[in-house]
Every structure is written in C-alpha cells, then in structure tokens.
Amino acid sequence: MDVMEKAIFYVDFCYEAGSDEYGCNVSGRYQFGLELTDEEYEELYQIWYDQNELNSWSTEWDGHEPLYQKINGAAVYALDKYLEQENPVYRNPSDVLWELSQETKTAF
C-alpha cells in the first residue's frame, strides 16, 4: 500500500489584489486537502521547487497533466461545496483558481 502525504491548497473564484512584486494570489479563505502518494507528493514538490510557485494559472504543467487534473478536480469540487454553503449565488464559477498553501510550502 502506498504511503499518502497530504497537501493543502487555497482555492477561490477570484484573485486577491496583489502587488507588482508578488503578483496575484487567492485569498486563502477556502482551503482543501488532498491525499497524494509519495510519488505524487515528490512530483508536486519538484514542480514547486523548479518554478518557485505552484498554482492553476501560471505554473507550467507540461508532463504533469495527471497530477494537475487530480488537483484541479478536487479544487472544483471543494470550491463548489464551500460556495453551496456560504454563497450559493456564486456556485459553479467559470474560473476556479488554486495555489499551494503556505503550510505545504513550509512542509517542503
């Protein structure tokens, strides 16, 4: 049986205003965790390490499409569930934005 590692992500349907130095990000008001195999977790780390970022809008995912799809599917589901409870008028947003949480970056 594969050992699982948990990665935490921020997810939202809009950007938080960013500065020129740091760019856009999501607010962190909605989060979700995703259990990854050791191999997937290592792949996630390598993508983050190589690009110094990990998100759905500017990270290069070539060669890592299955991992991207796994994270994106979980992000869409999590955001829809949060919005269903907190703000149903915004359910099923056209843009689902997500990025690696500070907690997971620190764990790396």
C-alpha positions in Angstrom: 0.0 0.0 0.0 1.3 3.5 -0.9 2.0 5.9 1.9 -0.1 9.0 1.5 1.0 12.6 2.1 -1.5 15.4 2.5 -1.0 18.7 0.6 -3.1 21.7 1.4 -4.2 24.2 -1.3 -6.0 27.5 -1.3 -8.9 27.7 -3.7 -11.2 30.6 -4.8 -13.1 32.0 -7.8 -11.2 35.4 -7.8 -7.8 36.8 -7.2 -6.8 38.8 -4.2 -5.3 42.0 -5.2 -1.5 41.6 -5.4 1.4 43.9 -5.8 3.8 44.2 -8.8 6.4 42.3 -6.8 4.2 39.4 -5.7 1.5 39.3 -8.3 -1.9 37.8 -7.8 -2.9 35.1 -5.5 -6.0 33.6 -4.0 -7.1 34.8 -0.6 -6.8 31.6 1.4 -10.4 31.9 2.7 -11.2 28.5 1.2 -8.8 25.6 1.5 -8.8 21.9 0.7 -6.5 19.0 1.4 -5.6 16.3 -1.0 -4.0 12.9 -0.2 -1.2 12.2 -2.6 1.0 9.1 -2.9 4.7 9.6 -2.1 5.4 9.7 -5.8 2.8 12.4 -6.4 3.9 14.4 -3.4 7.5 14.3 -4.7 6.3 15.4 -8.2 4.4 18.2 -6.6 7.5 19.3 -4.7 9.6 19.2 -7.8 7.2 21.3 -9.8 7.1 23.9 -7.0 10.9 23.8 -6.5 11.6 24.2 -10.2 9.2 27.1 -10.8 9.2 28.7 -7.3 5.4 28.6 -7.4 2.6 26.2 -7.8 -0.8 27.3 -8.9 -3.5 26.8 -11.6 -2.8 30.0 -13.6 0.9 30.4 -14.2 2.6 27.2 -13.3 3.8 25.1 -16.3 2.2 21.7 -16.1 3.6 20.1 -19.3 4.4 16.4 -18.5 2.4 16.6 -15.2 -1.1 16.6 -16.6 -2.4 13.7 -14.5 -1.4 15.5 -11.3 -2.8 18.8 -12.5 -6.1 17.1 -13.3 -6.2 15.4 -9.9 -5.7 18.7 -8.1 -8.0 20.7 -10.3 -10.8 18.2 -10.0 -10.5 18.4 -6.2 -10.4 22.2 -6.3 -13.5 22.5 -8.4 -15.4 20.1 -6.1 -14.2 21.8 -2.9 -15.0 25.3 -4.1 -18.5 24.3 -5.2 -19.1 22.8 -1.8 -17.9 25.9 0.0 -20.0 28.2 -2.2 -23.0 25.9 -1.8 -22.9 26.5 2.0 -21.7 30.1 2.1 -22.7 32.0 -1.0 -24.9 29.9 -3.4 -25.3 32.8 -5.9 -21.7 32.2 -6.9 -21.9 28.4 -7.3 -20.3 26.8 -10.4 -17.9 29.7 -11.1 -16.4 29.8 -14.5 -12.9 30.2 -13.1 -11.6 28.0 -10.3 -8.2 29.3 -9.1 -6.0 27.4 -6.7 -2.5 27.5 -5.3 -0.3 25.6 -2.9 -0.8 26.7 0.7 1.9 28.3 2.8 1.5 25.3 5.2 2.6 22.9 2.5 5.4 25.1 1.2 6.7 25.1 4.7 6.5 21.3 4.9 8.5 21.0 1.8 
